[in-house]
Amino acid sequence: MYLNISSYTFPWAVGVAGHEPAKPLAAADLLALAAQHGAAGVQFGDNLPLHRLPDSELGQLAAEARQQNLRLETGTRRLTADNLRRYLSIAQRLGSPFLRVVIDDADYHPDETQVIAVIQSVLGDFRAAGAVLAIENHDRFPVGSLRRIIEATDPAWVGICLDTANSLGAGEGIREVVTGLAPYTVNLHVKDFTINRVSHKMGFVVAGCPAGQGLLNVPWVLEQLRPFGRCVSATLEVWSNPEETMEDTIEKEWQWAEESLRYLRTLDAFPVQNWF
């Protein structure tokens, strides 16, 4: 299984809405970081939208990735036919084996029936391109709904981008999410987290942490995915809570990313490359 970094490995450095750094990381910067840390490639999420790049820059990105022997994976948000076709074209150009998509957007929340209809309208395009549509479990849709969407379309060309923390927002735990979605998973988002009771005992706080230091049993997750043989890559994502300054926040984010990669390189699932 390939181990990638992502624009969500360094979300504060890329830029969180309302908290943009003075010099945000660009797409080419992520390629340099992947090479520096011995990652197999880069996944571009919706926080670094590739459709805004000029064609010449996309071409340069693809060329640099080939030169450095890095895999590129594409992602977007907003499951509409137009957006899926636009990003499928980008995925083809960058050689991505799948397109990861978050269904919702700020002003767009389709129901299950609408999602199925949209996917059916673009299935022919994905089959022709030889690319899988990878739906990310992202808060709103529970496991049962995601399984129904996939089975109602085409499990050969519609799969799951399995995020290990997002489904907490749908009231579902990691074990039921992994066991329910493992047969369809083509990409794994490794996102570790902690859950701690607040001081007054009336509730819990969910927060991110470096991989291997929280509640996520990464070896167990990998073991659940292995029998199905569909998950081609794992992508490190980091949730780091902000510090007093943007500089301190980004410094902590980088430290957590490095700690996470050091941990993940100890796992047999990932071939050792030029680690650090």
C-alpha positions in Angstrom: 0.0 0.0 0.0 1.3 3.5 -0.9 1.7 6.1 1.8 0.9 9.6 0.8 0.9 13.1 2.3 -2.0 15.4 1.5 -3.1 19.0 1.4 -4.9 18.0 4.6 -1.6 16.8 6.2 -0.8 20.5 6.4 -4.2 22.2 6.4 -3.2 25.3 8.4 -0.1 25.8 6.1 -2.3 25.4 3.0 -4.9 27.8 4.5 -8.0 27.4 6.6 -10.9 29.7 5.7 -10.5 32.9 7.8 -7.0 31.8 9.0 -4.9 32.1 5.9 -1.1 32.1 6.4 1.1 34.9 4.9 2.5 32.4 2.3 0.2 29.4 1.8 1.7 26.1 0.6 1.2 25.6 -3.1 0.6 22.4 -5.0 4.3 22.3 -6.0 5.4 22.7 -2.4 3.5 19.5 -1.5 5.4 17.6 -4.1 8.7 18.9 -2.6 7.5 17.8 0.9 6.5 14.4 -0.3 10.0 13.9 -1.9 11.7 15.2 1.3 9.8 12.8 3.6 9.9 9.8 1.4 6.2 9.6 0.7 4.9 7.8 -2.3 2.8 10.7 -3.5 0.4 13.6 -2.8 -3.3 13.7 -2.6 -4.9 17.1 -3.3 -8.0 17.7 -1.3 -10.7 20.3 -1.7 -8.8 22.8 0.4 -6.4 23.1 -2.5 -8.7 23.1 -5.5 -6.8 22.1 -8.6 -9.4 23.5 -11.0 -8.2 27.0 -10.1 -4.7 26.3 -11.5 -3.8 27.3 -15.1 -3.5 24.4 -17.5 0.2 25.1 -17.8 0.7 24.7 -14.0 -1.3 21.5 -14.0 1.0 20.2 -16.8 4.1 21.2 -14.9 2.7 19.5 -11.7 2.3 16.2 -13.6 5.7 16.5 -15.2 7.4 17.2 -11.8 5.6 14.2 -10.3 6.8 11.9 -13.0 10.4 13.2 -12.6 10.3 12.6 -8.9 8.5 9.3 -9.2 5.5 10.6 -7.1 1.9 9.4 -7.4 -0.8 12.1 -7.6 -4.4 11.7 -6.4 -7.1 14.2 -6.9 -10.0 15.3 -4.7 -12.9 17.7 -4.7 -16.0 18.7 -2.8 -19.6 19.0 -4.2 -21.0 15.9 -5.9 -22.6 17.3 -9.0 -22.3 16.0 -12.5 -20.5 19.1 -13.8 -18.0 19.1 -11.0 -17.3 15.4 -11.2 -16.6 15.6 -14.9 -14.4 18.6 -14.4 -12.3 16.8 -11.8 -12.3 13.5 -13.6 -10.5 15.3 -16.4 -8.0 16.6 -13.9 -7.6 13.2 -12.4 -6.8 11.7 -15.9 -4.3 14.5 -16.6 -2.5 13.8 -13.3 -2.7 10.0 -13.5 -4.9 9.6 -10.4 -6.5 6.1 -10.2 -9.5 7.6 -8.4 -11.3 10.8 -7.7 -12.1 11.4 -4.0 -15.2 13.4 -3.4 -17.0 14.9 -0.4 -20.7 14.9 -1.3 -21.7 18.1 0.5 -20.8 21.7 0.0 -21.7 24.8 2.0 -24.9 25.3 0.0 -25.4 21.8 -1.3 -26.8 18.9 0.6 -28.3 16.3 -1.7 -30.2 13.3 -0.3 -29.4 9.7 -0.9 -31.7 9.4 -4.0 -30.2 12.6 -5.5 -26.7 11.3 -4.9 -27.4 8.0 -6.7 -28.9 9.9 -9.7 -25.9 12.1 -10.0 -23.5 9.2 -9.9 -25.5 7.2 -12.4 -25.3 10.1 -14.8 -21.5 10.1 -14.8 -20.7 6.4 -14.4 -20.0 6.0 -18.1 -17.4 8.7 -17.9 -15.6 7.1 -15.0 -15.7 3.6 -16.6 -14.3 5.0 -19.9 -11.5 6.9 -18.0 -10.7 3.8 -15.9 -11.0 5.8 -12.7 -12.9 5.0 -9.5 -15.2 7.5 -7.9 -14.2 7.4 -4.2 -16.9 8.9 -1.9 -15.5 10.1 1.5 -17.5 9.3 4.6 -17.9 12.9 5.7 -20.2 13.5 8.7 -23.7 13.4 7.4 -24.1 10.0 5.6 -24.0 6.9 7.8 -22.4 3.6 6.7 -25.7 2.1 5.7 -26.5 5.0 3.4 -23.1 4.9 1.8 -23.3 1.2 1.2 -26.8 1.6 -0.5 -25.4 4.4 -2.7 -22.5 2.2 -3.9 -24.7 -0.9 -4.4 -27.3 1.1 -6.3 -24.7 2.4 -8.7 -21.7 0.2 -9.5 -19.3 -1.2 -6.8 -16.7 -1.8 -9.4 -16.4 1.9 -10.2 -17.8 3.6 -7.1 -15.9 3.1 -3.8 -15.0 4.7 -0.5 -12.4 7.0 0.6 -12.4 5.8 4.2 -11.7 8.6 6.8 -11.0 7.2 10.3 -12.5 10.2 12.2 -15.2 11.9 10.1 -18.0 9.5 10.9 -18.0 10.5 14.5 -20.1 13.4 13.2 -22.7 10.9 12.1 -22.7 9.2 15.5 -20.8 6.1 14.3 -17.6 4.6 15.8 -14.5 3.6 14.1 -15.1 -0.2 14.3 -18.6 -0.1 12.7 -17.3 2.3 10.0 -14.3 0.3 9.1 -16.0 -3.1 9.1 -19.0 -1.7 7.1 -17.0 0.1 4.5 -13.8 -2.0 4.2 -15.1 -4.0 1.2 -15.5 -0.8 -0.9 -12.4 1.2 0.3 -9.9 2.3 -2.3 -8.2 4.9 -0.2 -7.6 5.3 3.5 -7.4 8.6 5.4 -5.2 8.0 8.4 -6.5 10.6 10.9 -5.8 9.9 14.6 -7.8 11.5 17.4 -8.5 11.6 21.1 -11.8 11.8 23.0 -11.6 13.4 26.4 -14.3 14.2 28.9 -14.5 17.9 29.7 -13.6 19.1 33.2 -17.3 19.6 34.3 -18.0 16.0 33.0 -20.9 17.2 30.9 -19.6 16.1 27.5 -16.5 15.2 25.5 -14.0 17.0 23.3 -12.8 15.3 20.1 -9.4 16.5 19.0 -6.7 15.4 16.5 -3.3 14.1 17.5 -0.2 12.6 15.7 -0.8 9.1 14.2 -0.2 6.4 16.7 -0.8 8.6 19.7 -4.6 8.5 19.9 -7.5 6.1 19.8 -6.9 4.9 16.3 -5.5 1.4 16.0 -3.9 1.8 12.6 -2.6 -1.8 12.3 -6.1 -3.1 13.1 -7.6 -0.8 10.4 -5.0 -2.0 7.8 -5.8 -5.6 8.8 -9.5 -5.1 8.1 -8.8 -3.7 4.6 -6.2 -6.3 3.5 -8.6 -9.2 2.6 -10.4 -7.1 0.1 -7.3 -5.9 -1.8 -8.9 -2.7 -3.1 -7.2 -0.1 -0.9 -4.3 1.2 -3.0 -3.1 4.0 -0.8 -3.2 5.5 2.7 -3.1 9.3 3.1 -2.0 11.0 6.3 -4.4 13.7 7.5 -3.7 15.8 10.6 -6.2 17.7 12.8 -4.1 20.1 14.9 -5.9 22.6 17.2 -4.6 26.2 16.7 -2.0 27.9 18.9 -1.8 31.5 19.8 -0.2 32.5 16.5 -0.4 31.2 13.0 3.4 30.6 13.1 3.1 28.4 16.2 0.1 26.6 14.7 2.0 25.7 11.5 5.1 24.7 13.5 3.0 22.3 15.6 1.3 21.0 12.4 4.7 20.2 10.8 5.9 18.5 14.0 2.7 16.3 14.2 3.1 15.4 10.5 6.7 14.3 11.0 5.8 12.4 14.2 3.0 10.7 12.3 5.1 9.7 9.3 7.8 8.3 11.6 5.2 6.1 13.3 3.6 5.0 10.0 7.0 4.0 8.5 7.3 1.3 11.3 4.2 -0.5 9.9 4.8 -3.4 7.5 1.9 -2.3 5.2 4.0 0.6 3.8 7.1 -0.1 1.7 10.1 1.9 3.0 11.2 4.7 0.7 13.6 7.5 1.4 12.3 8.2 4.8 13.7 11.5 6.0 
